[in-house]
Amino acid sequence: MAVPGFSEYAHHIYDLDSAISFRDAVADFDHGSVAIGISRLPFKCPAAPYEVAFLLDDYFSRKGSRGNIQINFYTPEPNPVPSVGPEIGDKVLKLLGSRGINYIPRMKLKEVRKENLVFESGDTMDYDLLFSVPPHAAPEPVVKAGMTDSTGWVPVNVKNLETKFPGVFAIGDVASIPTPKGYVPYLPKAGVFAHGQAKVVANNIAKTIVGNGKTKEWGGDGACFLETGHGKSAFMEGKFLEEPKPLIDFREPSSMWHVQKVAFEKYWMRHWF
């Protein structure tokens, strides 16, 4: 699962210390090549690395150094954010192109070296600053408990999130939910899904304990902002388990969606912290 050289040379934002280290590296960077990418699938928050690319373009533009910086985006995916379908993926691809961000799909990372990336295809990519989504895996206790399957994650009943162990549930990133009618084989890992699943599971556990109430089922609804920088965000929402195919709507980037995204973030920060 590990990618040789990743921990030595790649920056990421998936823990606090790493995020601070990346922030400092970006602040000191004013010319050269930035590589942004995805090392392995799946990973949490499918939009996150794309947001990093847009925000770096914004940051370097405001600093006046964007003309001295090349941004390359690599991914094993066939198109941007594939879980929302090729039509929306094309819209994101055009947004990347409009910012001068080079998009290189179907590139699976094999090794990270000090100044270049090596892909399984044999291709390489030079970089001066590297951001990459690290490989994701289920927590070790979950694996040792025998809850995972060949996907490396915990299979569940899609309607009630129950695992193969009766009365034991798995929600959020750790769950493996097939989407045979979807654009990708499995439901993407995103906080909005964890939130909806938690409500269903909590309700049903409470019903079991108190002996009354209505059993709820999770329907696969989700929504997500896509921060595009320059004071704008896009917005996506839809039904990811709908048949014969998911119904997903894409709202073009605007300052209105950005304001709503910031308000959404502030709500949760106040709510939990």
Stockholm file with secondary structure:
# STOCKHOLM 1.0

chainA/1-273         MAVPGFSEYAHHIYDLDSAISFRDAVADFDHGSVAIGISRLPFKCPAAPYEVAFLLDDYFSRKGSRGNIQINFYTPEPNPVPSVGPEIGDKVLKLLGSRGINYIPRMKLKEVRKENLVFESGDTMDYDLLFSVPPHAAPEPVVKAGMTDSTGWVPVNVKNLETKFPGVFAIGDVASIPTPKGYVPYLPKAGVFAHGQAKVVANNIAKTIVGNGKTKEWGGDGACFLETGHGKSAFMEGKFLEEPKPLIDFREPSSMWHVQKVAFEKYWMRHWF
#=GR chainA/1-273 SS CCCTTHHHHCBCCSSHHHHHHHHHHHHTCCSEEEEEEECSSCCBCTTHHHHHHHHHHHHHHHHTCGGGEEEEEECSSSSSSGGGCHHHHHHHHHHHHHTTEEEECSCCEEEECSSEEEETTSCEEECSEEEEECCCCCCHHHHHTTCCCTTSSEECCTTTCBCSSTTCBCCGGGEECBCTTSSSSBCCBCHHHHHHHHHHHHHHHHHHHHSCSCCCCCCCEEEEEEEEETTEEEEEEEETTCSSSCEEEEEEEEHHHHHHHHHHHHHHHHHHC
#=GC SS_cons         CCCTTHHHHCBCCSSHHHHHHHHHHHHTCCSEEEEEEECSSCCBCTTHHHHHHHHHHHHHHHHTCGGGEEEEEECSSSSSSGGGCHHHHHHHHHHHHHTTEEEECSCCEEEECSSEEEETTSCEEECSEEEEECCCCCCHHHHHTTCCCTTSSEECCTTTCBCSSTTCBCCGGGEECBCTTSSSSBCCBCHHHHHHHHHHHHHHHHHHHHSCSCCCCCCCEEEEEEEEETTEEEEEEEETTCSSSCEEEEEEEEHHHHHHHHHHHHHHHHHHC
//
